[in-house]
């Protein structure tokens, strides 16, 4: 169990990340790819990725085992800002994060990799990386780029949508119950017993925030329990799994055909209004009352929007919440300006 101990100042410094964190999603997915549990959520994804991942993409597994210690420098802690992790996954943005990883101070790089290599057989390039040799650093950067292109980038719209849906749910909990409501609703792997947040964790550990606050980072590929940085002197962050459907590995042509068919059925002012309501998260009953439309009719509109990839549906604490995806937000913007009739 991980015990996160809050002080009075820390409660005012709890932040929910503004979107998925690229390096955490890469690191978590490398570890999840090596596991055998979670077949319902990740079985299809694992089968697809294992069949096509290259030798270079597999190199990250040497630094990110499915259990036990992994170096902190691979997941530099930063609170995403608008226009960064929340909105894009382009090469420029990823390159900036890789540069941060590769710019880790050499003493810290050596200390973390020495700890990682203790008690296990590590490839020779890990020792060269610990010494900060330029060729080894370039190799790590290339491995990260290759892996994300092969295993994560094709699924990024889905990853982003579910992380955004979780974020909306957390912010609603904060609006309803303040920070106490937010922390109390983080289950099922976490339990808030003021002033301590108890977290399901593979080892016994106590993390004292001591006025630094806590970043809550929802993650699509985090599995099966929350994770945190190993070092106590870094910015405290708690990365936790979001609830999501199975990650299917559909072919690009099939996915495009299905989406085109769903979008063909999309037009209409009521459906546009449902999509606009989903910008801030909405329940089926809420939308039905707001628009004066029957519950079954709203459910049908939501099903079409979901099939088109314009919203996702999450269930949290007995409540169903529909949240617009990035594509849905773009289309809703057009609807608000009168171009969707």
DODOLO-545966 format. One record per residue (C-alpha): residue number from 1; residue in three letters; x, y, z. Coordinates in nm, 4 decimals. Layout:
+-----+------+----------+----------+----------+
|  nr | rest |       c1 |       c2 |       c3 |
+-----+------+----------+----------+----------+
| NUM |  ALA |        X |        Y |        Z |
...
+-----+------+----------+----------+----------+
***
This chain:
+-----+------+----------+----------+----------+
|  nr | rest |       c1 |       c2 |       c3 |
+-----+------+----------+----------+----------+
|   1 |  UNK |   0.0000 |   0.0000 |   0.0000 |
|   2 |  UNK |   0.1080 |   0.3581 |  -0.0744 |
|   3 |  UNK |   0.0095 |   0.6121 |   0.1910 |
|   4 |  UNK |   0.0038 |   0.9684 |   0.0570 |
|   5 |  UNK |   0.0066 |   1.2040 |   0.3546 |
|   6 |  UNK |  -0.1473 |   1.5485 |   0.3009 |
|   7 |  UNK |  -0.0853 |   1.8661 |   0.4950 |
|   8 |  UNK |  -0.3219 |   2.1636 |   0.5007 |
|   9 |  UNK |  -0.1288 |   2.3346 |   0.2188 |
|  10 |  UNK |  -0.1359 |   2.0245 |   0.0008 |
|  11 |  UNK |  -0.5152 |   2.0158 |  -0.0224 |
|  12 |  UNK |  -0.5047 |   2.3510 |  -0.2003 |
|  13 |  UNK |  -0.2399 |   2.2209 |  -0.4401 |
|  14 |  UNK |  -0.4097 |   1.9133 |  -0.5799 |
|  15 |  UNK |  -0.4224 |   1.9340 |  -0.9592 |
|  16 |  UNK |  -0.5774 |   1.7126 |  -1.2244 |
|  17 |  UNK |  -0.3572 |   1.6978 |  -1.5354 |
|  18 |  UNK |  -0.5048 |   1.8669 |  -1.8415 |
|  19 |  UNK |  -0.4632 |   1.5671 |  -2.0680 |
|  20 |  UNK |  -0.2736 |   1.2425 |  -2.1226 |
|  21 |  UNK |   0.0998 |   1.2551 |  -2.0569 |
|  22 |  UNK |   0.2926 |   1.1135 |  -2.3535 |
|  23 |  UNK |   0.5846 |   0.9674 |  -2.1642 |
|  24 |  UNK |   0.3649 |   0.8115 |  -1.8955 |
|  25 |  UNK |   0.1436 |   0.6534 |  -2.1621 |
|  26 |  UNK |   0.4500 |   0.5186 |  -2.3419 |
|  27 |  UNK |   0.6051 |   0.3831 |  -2.0207 |
|  28 |  UNK |   0.2790 |   0.2354 |  -1.8921 |
|  29 |  UNK |   0.2029 |   0.0734 |  -2.2262 |
|  30 |  UNK |   0.5495 |  -0.0863 |  -2.2460 |
|  31 |  UNK |   0.4842 |  -0.2460 |  -1.9073 |
|  32 |  UNK |   0.1246 |  -0.3434 |  -1.9881 |
|  33 |  UNK |   0.2379 |  -0.4986 |  -2.3160 |
|  34 |  UNK |   0.4606 |  -0.7397 |  -2.1214 |
|  35 |  UNK |   0.1845 |  -0.8512 |  -1.8829 |
|  36 |  UNK |  -0.0685 |  -1.1290 |  -1.9370 |
|  37 |  UNK |  -0.3531 |  -1.0029 |  -1.7191 |
|  38 |  UNK |  -0.6076 |  -0.7445 |  -1.8329 |
|  39 |  UNK |  -0.6877 |  -0.9444 |  -2.1463 |
|  40 |  UNK |  -1.0374 |  -0.7966 |  -2.1765 |
|  41 |  UNK |  -0.9091 |  -0.4394 |  -2.1954 |
|  42 |  UNK |  -0.5760 |  -0.4938 |  -2.3714 |
|  43 |  UNK |  -0.5798 |  -0.8400 |  -2.5326 |
|  44 |  UNK |  -0.6504 |  -0.7250 |  -2.8887 |
|  45 |  UNK |  -0.4056 |  -0.4368 |  -2.8585 |
|  46 |  UNK |  -0.1300 |  -0.6662 |  -2.7300 |
|  47 |  UNK |  -0.1841 |  -0.9165 |  -3.0099 |
|  48 |  UNK |  -0.1738 |  -0.6458 |  -3.2748 |
|  49 |  UNK |   0.1299 |  -0.4628 |  -3.1352 |
|  50 |  UNK |   0.3332 |  -0.7778 |  -3.0652 |
|  51 |  UNK |   0.2840 |  -0.8857 |  -3.4258 |
|  52 |  UNK |   0.4273 |  -0.5673 |  -3.5726 |
|  53 |  UNK |   0.6628 |  -0.4104 |  -3.3200 |
|  54 |  UNK |   1.0219 |  -0.3837 |  -3.4398 |
|  55 |  UNK |   1.3400 |  -0.4798 |  -3.2594 |
|  56 |  UNK |   1.4139 |  -0.1146 |  -3.1886 |
|  57 |  UNK |   1.0673 |  -0.0630 |  -3.0428 |
|  58 |  UNK |   1.1210 |  -0.3580 |  -2.8104 |
|  59 |  UNK |   1.4325 |  -0.2020 |  -2.6552 |
|  60 |  UNK |   1.2283 |  -0.0009 |  -2.4051 |
|  61 |  UNK |   1.1187 |  -0.3238 |  -2.2368 |
|  62 |  UNK |   1.4749 |  -0.3547 |  -2.1014 |
|  63 |  UNK |   1.4185 |  -0.0395 |  -1.8931 |
|  64 |  UNK |   1.0499 |  -0.0831 |  -1.8140 |
|  65 |  UNK |   0.9768 |  -0.4288 |  -1.6714 |
|  66 |  UNK |   0.6140 |  -0.5105 |  -1.5911 |
|  67 |  UNK |   0.6899 |  -0.5250 |  -1.2179 |
|  68 |  UNK |   0.9429 |  -0.3691 |  -0.9861 |
|  69 |  UNK |   1.1495 |  -0.0536 |  -1.0095 |
|  70 |  UNK |   1.1747 |   0.1516 |  -1.3290 |
|  71 |  UNK |   1.3885 |   0.4668 |  -1.3624 |
|  72 |  UNK |   1.2041 |   0.7909 |  -1.2890 |
|  73 |  UNK |   1.3865 |   0.9901 |  -1.5560 |
|  74 |  UNK |   1.1822 |   0.8159 |  -1.8279 |
|  75 |  UNK |   0.8672 |   0.9927 |  -1.7048 |
|  76 |  UNK |   0.9620 |   1.3543 |  -1.6260 |
|  77 |  UNK |   0.6890 |   1.5110 |  -1.4153 |
|  78 |  UNK |   0.5168 |   1.8059 |  -1.5758 |
|  79 |  UNK |   0.1608 |   1.9341 |  -1.5618 |
|  80 |  UNK |   0.0272 |   1.9374 |  -1.9205 |
|  81 |  UNK |  -0.0832 |   2.2752 |  -2.0473 |
|  82 |  UNK |  -0.3331 |   2.3703 |  -2.3195 |
|  83 |  UNK |  -0.1847 |   2.3116 |  -2.6614 |
|  84 |  UNK |   0.0518 |   2.0393 |  -2.5438 |
|  85 |  UNK |  -0.0359 |   1.6878 |  -2.4291 |
|  86 |  UNK |  -0.4053 |   1.7605 |  -2.4292 |
|  87 |  UNK |  -0.4318 |   1.8629 |  -2.7923 |
|  88 |  UNK |  -0.1697 |   1.6926 |  -3.0068 |
|  89 |  UNK |   0.0628 |   1.4031 |  -3.0412 |
|  90 |  UNK |   0.2790 |   1.5361 |  -3.3213 |
|  91 |  UNK |   0.6510 |   1.4721 |  -3.3658 |
|  92 |  UNK |   0.7505 |   1.8198 |  -3.2462 |
|  93 |  UNK |   0.5696 |   1.7794 |  -2.9145 |
|  94 |  UNK |   0.7103 |   1.4316 |  -2.8619 |
|  95 |  UNK |   1.0603 |   1.5464 |  -2.9525 |
|  96 |  UNK |   1.0410 |   1.8116 |  -2.6797 |
|  97 |  UNK |   0.9570 |   1.5482 |  -2.4190 |
|  98 |  UNK |   1.2291 |   1.3148 |  -2.5439 |
|  99 |  UNK |   1.4763 |   1.6031 |  -2.5179 |
| 100 |  UNK |   1.3728 |   1.6424 |  -2.1531 |
| 101 |  UNK |   1.4380 |   1.2725 |  -2.0914 |
| 102 |  UNK |   1.7761 |   1.2811 |  -2.2627 |
| 103 |  UNK |   1.8745 |   1.6003 |  -2.0766 |
| 104 |  UNK |   1.8500 |   1.4286 |  -1.7378 |
| 105 |  UNK |   2.1474 |   1.5407 |  -1.5238 |
| 106 |  UNK |   2.4217 |   1.2808 |  -1.5518 |
| 107 |  UNK |   2.4490 |   1.2140 |  -1.1756 |
| 108 |  UNK |   2.0775 |   1.1368 |  -1.1564 |
| 109 |  UNK |   2.0920 |   0.9261 |  -1.4730 |
| 110 |  UNK |   2.3769 |   0.7212 |  -1.3310 |
| 111 |  UNK |   2.2150 |   0.6807 |  -0.9886 |
| 112 |  UNK |   1.8782 |   0.5639 |  -1.1229 |
| 113 |  UNK |   2.0243 |   0.3226 |  -1.3768 |
| 114 |  UNK |   2.2662 |   0.1821 |  -1.1201 |
| 115 |  UNK |   1.9722 |   0.1147 |  -0.8896 |
| 116 |  UNK |   1.7774 |  -0.0367 |  -1.1783 |
| 117 |  UNK |   2.0612 |  -0.2703 |  -1.2806 |
| 118 |  UNK |   2.1218 |  -0.3956 |  -0.9267 |
| 119 |  UNK |   2.0069 |  -0.7551 |  -0.8918 |
| 120 |  UNK |   1.9145 |  -0.8072 |  -1.2576 |
| 121 |  UNK |   2.0885 |  -0.8736 |  -1.5856 |
| 122 |  UNK |   2.0762 |  -0.5551 |  -1.7907 |
| 123 |  UNK |   2.1851 |  -0.5238 |  -2.1555 |
| 124 |  UNK |   2.5231 |  -0.3633 |  -2.2172 |
| 125 |  UNK |   2.3685 |  -0.0511 |  -2.3634 |
| 126 |  UNK |   2.2092 |   0.0265 |  -2.0253 |
| 127 |  UNK |   2.5580 |   0.0634 |  -1.8748 |
| 128 |  UNK |   2.6586 |   0.2938 |  -2.1583 |
| 129 |  UNK |   2.3417 |   0.4918 |  -2.1028 |
| 130 |  UNK |   2.4249 |   0.5243 |  -1.7328 |
| 131 |  UNK |   2.7575 |   0.6800 |  -1.8318 |
| 132 |  UNK |   2.5746 |   0.9287 |  -2.0530 |
| 133 |  UNK |   2.7430 |   0.8137 |  -2.3718 |
| 134 |  UNK |   2.5965 |   1.0124 |  -2.6651 |
| 135 |  UNK |   2.5378 |   0.7071 |  -2.8842 |
| 136 |  UNK |   2.3406 |   0.5332 |  -2.6084 |
| 137 |  UNK |   2.1326 |   0.8463 |  -2.5485 |
| 138 |  UNK |   2.0543 |   0.8763 |  -2.9194 |
| 139 |  UNK |   1.9572 |   0.5089 |  -2.9201 |
| 140 |  UNK |   1.7149 |   0.5637 |  -2.6325 |
| 141 |  UNK |   1.5543 |   0.8563 |  -2.8137 |
| 142 |  UNK |   1.5169 |   0.6494 |  -3.1305 |
| 143 |  UNK |   1.3645 |   0.3617 |  -2.9346 |
| 144 |  UNK |   1.1054 |   0.5938 |  -2.7770 |
| 145 |  UNK |   1.0097 |   0.7427 |  -3.1143 |
| 146 |  UNK |   0.9837 |   0.4022 |  -3.2784 |
| 147 |  UNK |   0.7789 |   0.2506 |  -3.0000 |
| 148 |  UNK |   0.5291 |   0.5336 |  -2.9826 |
| 149 |  UNK |   0.4803 |   0.5234 |  -3.3605 |
| 150 |  UNK |   0.4198 |   0.1484 |  -3.3573 |
| 151 |  UNK |   0.2293 |   0.0927 |  -3.0335 |
| 152 |  UNK |   0.0733 |   0.4165 |  -2.9070 |
| 153 |  UNK |   0.0223 |   0.6760 |  -3.1807 |
| 154 |  UNK |  -0.2332 |   0.4699 |  -3.3802 |
| 155 |  UNK |  -0.4547 |   0.4600 |  -3.0712 |
| 156 |  UNK |  -0.3967 |   0.8148 |  -2.9481 |
| 157 |  UNK |  -0.7434 |   0.9573 |  -3.0279 |
| 158 |  UNK |  -0.8974 |   0.6830 |  -2.8125 |
| 159 |  UNK |  -0.6415 |   0.7364 |  -2.5357 |
| 160 |  UNK |  -0.7051 |   1.1104 |  -2.5371 |
| 161 |  UNK |  -1.0827 |   1.0694 |  -2.5350 |
| 162 |  UNK |  -1.0943 |   0.8446 |  -2.2296 |
| 163 |  UNK |  -0.8412 |   1.0489 |  -2.0339 |
| 164 |  UNK |  -1.0429 |   1.3612 |  -2.1099 |
| 165 |  UNK |  -1.3619 |   1.1859 |  -2.0003 |
| 166 |  UNK |  -1.1997 |   1.0900 |  -1.6707 |
| 167 |  UNK |  -1.0775 |   1.4457 |  -1.6217 |
| 168 |  UNK |  -1.4297 |   1.5822 |  -1.6688 |
| 169 |  UNK |  -1.5582 |   1.3302 |  -1.4149 |
| 170 |  UNK |  -1.2921 |   1.4334 |  -1.1605 |
| 171 |  UNK |  -1.3608 |   1.8030 |  -1.2044 |
| 172 |  UNK |  -1.7331 |   1.7444 |  -1.1573 |
| 173 |  UNK |  -1.6555 |   1.5615 |  -0.8334 |
| 174 |  UNK |  -1.4498 |   1.8595 |  -0.7203 |
| 175 |  UNK |  -1.7311 |   2.1019 |  -0.8056 |
| 176 |  UNK |  -1.9784 |   1.8908 |  -0.6094 |
| 177 |  UNK |  -1.7645 |   1.8099 |  -0.3073 |
| 178 |  UNK |  -1.4447 |   2.0135 |  -0.3185 |
| 179 |  UNK |  -1.1059 |   1.8471 |  -0.2856 |
| 180 |  UNK |  -1.2531 |   1.5988 |  -0.0374 |
| 181 |  UNK |  -1.5073 |   1.4946 |  -0.3001 |
| 182 |  UNK |  -1.2364 |   1.4614 |  -0.5626 |
| 183 |  UNK |  -1.0111 |   1.2441 |  -0.3462 |
| 184 |  UNK |  -1.2989 |   1.0350 |  -0.2130 |
| 185 |  UNK |  -1.4132 |   0.9525 |  -0.5661 |
| 186 |  UNK |  -1.0811 |   0.8216 |  -0.6965 |
| 187 |  UNK |  -1.1641 |   0.4532 |  -0.6308 |
| 188 |  UNK |  -1.1590 |   0.1633 |  -0.6725 |
| 189 |  UNK |  -0.7849 |   0.1482 |  -0.6074 |
| 190 |  UNK |  -0.7744 |   0.4482 |  -0.3732 |
| 191 |  UNK |  -0.9421 |   0.5341 |  -0.0431 |
| 192 |  UNK |  -0.9449 |   0.8799 |   0.1150 |
| 193 |  UNK |  -0.9056 |   0.8750 |   0.4924 |
| 194 |  UNK |  -0.8157 |   1.2353 |   0.5743 |
| 195 |  UNK |  -0.5374 |   1.3315 |   0.5823 |
| 196 |  UNK |  -0.4132 |   1.0138 |   0.4085 |
| 197 |  UNK |  -0.4904 |   0.8808 |   0.0627 |
| 198 |  UNK |  -0.4453 |   0.5019 |   0.0693 |
| 199 |  UNK |  -0.3479 |   0.3589 |  -0.2689 |
| 200 |  UNK |  -0.3268 |  -0.0026 |  -0.3847 |
| 201 |  UNK |   0.0446 |  -0.0468 |  -0.4475 |
| 202 |  UNK |   0.2859 |  -0.3388 |  -0.4892 |
| 203 |  UNK |   0.5074 |  -0.2282 |  -0.1960 |
| 204 |  UNK |   0.4542 |  -0.0593 |   0.1397 |
| 205 |  UNK |   0.5499 |   0.3063 |   0.1148 |
| 206 |  UNK |   0.4656 |   0.6443 |   0.2664 |
| 207 |  UNK |   0.4843 |   0.9624 |   0.0582 |
| 208 |  UNK |   0.4664 |   1.2880 |   0.2560 |
| 209 |  UNK |   0.3666 |   1.5763 |   0.0325 |
| 210 |  UNK |   0.5012 |   1.8458 |   0.2674 |
| 211 |  UNK |   0.3395 |   2.1399 |   0.0901 |
| 212 |  UNK |   0.4267 |   2.0324 |  -0.2649 |
| 213 |  UNK |   0.0730 |   1.9260 |  -0.3531 |
| 214 |  UNK |  -0.0142 |   1.6353 |  -0.5799 |
| 215 |  UNK |  -0.0635 |   1.5971 |  -0.9540 |
| 216 |  UNK |  -0.3349 |   1.3460 |  -1.0429 |
| 217 |  UNK |  -0.2544 |   1.2003 |  -1.3851 |
| 218 |  UNK |  -0.5191 |   0.9762 |  -1.5455 |
| 219 |  UNK |  -0.3663 |   0.7184 |  -1.7799 |
| 220 |  UNK |  -0.5175 |   0.4884 |  -2.0399 |
| 221 |  UNK |  -0.2373 |   0.2302 |  -2.0327 |
| 222 |  UNK |  -0.1733 |   0.2311 |  -1.6581 |
| 223 |  UNK |  -0.2503 |  -0.1218 |  -1.5335 |
| 224 |  UNK |  -0.3625 |  -0.2684 |  -1.3010 |
| 225 |  UNK |  -0.3059 |  -0.0235 |  -1.0114 |
| 226 |  UNK |  -0.1830 |   0.3357 |  -0.9749 |
| 227 |  UNK |   0.1870 |   0.4157 |  -1.0029 |
| 228 |  UNK |   0.4074 |   0.6976 |  -0.8813 |
| 229 |  UNK |   0.7670 |   0.8105 |  -0.9016 |
| 230 |  UNK |   1.0106 |   0.6191 |  -0.6843 |
| 231 |  UNK |   1.2062 |   0.9221 |  -0.5611 |
| 232 |  UNK |   1.0478 |   1.1173 |  -0.2763 |
| 233 |  UNK |   1.2271 |   1.4426 |  -0.3659 |
| 234 |  UNK |   1.0582 |   1.4831 |  -0.7063 |
| 235 |  UNK |   0.7245 |   1.6575 |  -0.7653 |
| 236 |  UNK |   0.4637 |   1.4143 |  -0.6269 |
| 237 |  UNK |   0.2464 |   1.2609 |  -0.8956 |
| 238 |  UNK |  -0.0077 |   0.9803 |  -0.8842 |
| 239 |  UNK |  -0.0810 |   0.8098 |  -1.2155 |
| 240 |  UNK |  -0.3957 |   0.6002 |  -1.2096 |
| 241 |  UNK |  -0.5888 |   0.3812 |  -1.4577 |
| 242 |  UNK |  -0.8946 |   0.5246 |  -1.6303 |
| 243 |  UNK |  -1.1932 |   0.3037 |  -1.7051 |
| 244 |  UNK |  -1.2315 |   0.2277 |  -2.0725 |
| 245 |  UNK |  -1.3639 |  -0.0245 |  -2.3195 |
| 246 |  UNK |  -1.1473 |  -0.2867 |  -2.4871 |
| 247 |  UNK |  -0.8862 |  -0.1405 |  -2.7204 |
| 248 |  UNK |  -0.9785 |  -0.3014 |  -3.0493 |
| 249 |  UNK |  -0.7265 |  -0.3269 |  -3.3305 |
| 250 |  UNK |  -0.9408 |  -0.2486 |  -3.6341 |
| 251 |  UNK |  -0.7836 |  -0.2035 |  -3.9757 |
| 252 |  UNK |  -0.7551 |   0.1533 |  -4.0969 |
| 253 |  UNK |  -0.9869 |   0.0965 |  -4.3937 |
| 254 |  UNK |  -1.2522 |  -0.0718 |  -4.1791 |
| 255 |  UNK |  -1.2373 |   0.2032 |  -3.9192 |
| 256 |  UNK |  -1.2634 |   0.4739 |  -4.1849 |
| 257 |  UNK |  -1.5625 |   0.3059 |  -4.3508 |
| 258 |  UNK |  -1.7440 |   0.2662 |  -4.0201 |
| 259 |  UNK |  -1.6774 |   0.6263 |  -3.9252 |
| 260 |  UNK |  -1.7910 |   0.7611 |  -4.2625 |
| 261 |  UNK |  -2.1158 |   0.5666 |  -4.2309 |
| 262 |  UNK |  -2.1777 |   0.6986 |  -3.8814 |
| 263 |  UNK |  -2.1006 |   1.0568 |  -3.9828 |
| 264 |  UNK |  -2.3464 |   1.0248 |  -4.2683 |
| 265 |  UNK |  -2.6218 |   0.9773 |  -4.0108 |
| 266 |  UNK |  -2.5016 |   1.2640 |  -3.7940 |
| 267 |  UNK |  -2.6612 |   1.5798 |  -3.9329 |
| 268 |  UNK |  -2.9464 |   1.7417 |  -3.7523 |
| 269 |  UNK |  -2.9926 |   2.0193 |  -3.4935 |
| 270 |  UNK |  -3.0894 |   1.7886 |  -3.2062 |
| 271 |  UNK |  -2.7841 |   1.5721 |  -3.2482 |
| 272 |  UNK |  -2.5668 |   1.8824 |  -3.2705 |
| 273 |  UNK |  -2.7195 |   2.0058 |  -2.9439 |
| 274 |  UNK |  -2.6425 |   1.6723 |  -2.7780 |
| 275 |  UNK |  -2.2822 |   1.7008 |  -2.8923 |
| 276 |  UNK |  -2.2556 |   2.0561 |  -2.7577 |
| 277 |  UNK |  -2.3902 |   1.9342 |  -2.4221 |
| 278 |  UNK |  -2.1177 |   1.6684 |  -2.4158 |
| 279 |  UNK |  -1.8479 |   1.9351 |  -2.4251 |
| 280 |  UNK |  -1.8682 |   1.9627 |  -2.0471 |
| 281 |  UNK |  -1.9948 |   1.6114 |  -1.9831 |
| 282 |  UNK |  -2.3614 |   1.5225 |  -1.9612 |
| 283 |  UNK |  -2.5952 |   1.2441 |  -1.8600 |
| 284 |  UNK |  -2.8664 |   1.1065 |  -2.0882 |
| 285 |  UNK |  -3.1477 |   1.2223 |  -1.8606 |
| 286 |  UNK |  -2.9961 |   1.5697 |  -1.8243 |
| 287 |  UNK |  -2.9870 |   1.6198 |  -2.2003 |
| 288 |  UNK |  -3.3386 |   1.4824 |  -2.2487 |
| 289 |  UNK |  -3.4783 |   1.7320 |  -1.9960 |
| 290 |  UNK |  -3.2743 |   2.0205 |  -2.1351 |
| 291 |  UNK |  -3.3812 |   1.9615 |  -2.4956 |
| 292 |  UNK |  -3.7341 |   1.8416 |  -2.4267 |
| 293 |  UNK |  -3.6637 |   1.5163 |  -2.6104 |
| 294 |  UNK |  -3.7491 |   1.1652 |  -2.4979 |
| 295 |  UNK |  -3.4884 |   0.9565 |  -2.3175 |
| 296 |  UNK |  -3.4838 |   0.6854 |  -2.5917 |
| 297 |  UNK |  -3.4355 |   0.9509 |  -2.8618 |
| 298 |  UNK |  -3.1379 |   1.1018 |  -2.6784 |
| 299 |  UNK |  -2.9909 |   0.7544 |  -2.6280 |
| 300 |  UNK |  -3.0139 |   0.6937 |  -3.0019 |
| 301 |  UNK |  -2.8392 |   1.0227 |  -3.0813 |
| 302 |  UNK |  -2.5666 |   0.9409 |  -2.8299 |
| 303 |  UNK |  -2.5164 |   0.5970 |  -2.9850 |
| 304 |  UNK |  -2.4619 |   0.7524 |  -3.3290 |
| 305 |  UNK |  -2.2216 |   1.0145 |  -3.1903 |
| 306 |  UNK |  -2.0293 |   0.7462 |  -3.0059 |
| 307 |  UNK |  -2.0129 |   0.5294 |  -3.3187 |
| 308 |  UNK |  -1.8713 |   0.8245 |  -3.5106 |
| 309 |  UNK |  -1.5955 |   0.8696 |  -3.2549 |
| 310 |  UNK |  -1.7300 |   1.2079 |  -3.1423 |
| 311 |  UNK |  -1.7960 |   1.1188 |  -2.7799 |
| 312 |  UNK |  -1.7194 |   0.8471 |  -2.5290 |
| 313 |  UNK |  -1.9297 |   0.7163 |  -2.2429 |
| 314 |  UNK |  -1.7843 |   0.6442 |  -1.9011 |
| 315 |  UNK |  -1.9476 |   0.5089 |  -1.5880 |
| 316 |  UNK |  -1.8268 |   0.6289 |  -1.2499 |
| 317 |  UNK |  -1.9831 |   0.5768 |  -0.9071 |
| 318 |  UNK |  -2.3131 |   0.4630 |  -1.0574 |
| 319 |  UNK |  -2.3375 |   0.7642 |  -1.2893 |
| 320 |  UNK |  -2.3103 |   0.7570 |  -1.6693 |
| 321 |  UNK |  -2.1301 |   1.0490 |  -1.8306 |
| 322 |  UNK |  -2.0990 |   1.1290 |  -2.2017 |
| 323 |  UNK |  -1.7964 |   1.3416 |  -2.2961 |
| 324 |  UNK |  -1.7011 |   1.4838 |  -2.6365 |
| 325 |  UNK |  -1.3732 |   1.3705 |  -2.7932 |
| 326 |  UNK |  -1.1290 |   1.6102 |  -2.9622 |
| 327 |  UNK |  -1.3030 |   1.5452 |  -3.2958 |
| 328 |  UNK |  -1.6392 |   1.6006 |  -3.1313 |
| 329 |  UNK |  -1.5285 |   1.9324 |  -2.9853 |
| 330 |  UNK |  -1.4194 |   2.0500 |  -3.3304 |
| 331 |  UNK |  -1.7537 |   1.9535 |  -3.4827 |
| 332 |  UNK |  -1.9469 |   2.1106 |  -3.1957 |
| 333 |  UNK |  -1.7574 |   2.4332 |  -3.2539 |
| 334 |  UNK |  -1.8875 |   2.4316 |  -3.6101 |
| 335 |  UNK |  -2.2395 |   2.3629 |  -3.4817 |
| 336 |  UNK |  -2.2222 |   2.6597 |  -3.2454 |
| 337 |  UNK |  -2.1356 |   2.8861 |  -3.5380 |
| 338 |  UNK |  -2.4279 |   2.7695 |  -3.7459 |
| 339 |  UNK |  -2.2489 |   2.5539 |  -4.0018 |
| 340 |  UNK |  -2.4058 |   2.2292 |  -3.8738 |
| 341 |  UNK |  -2.7741 |   2.2183 |  -3.9636 |
+-----+------+----------+----------+----------+
***
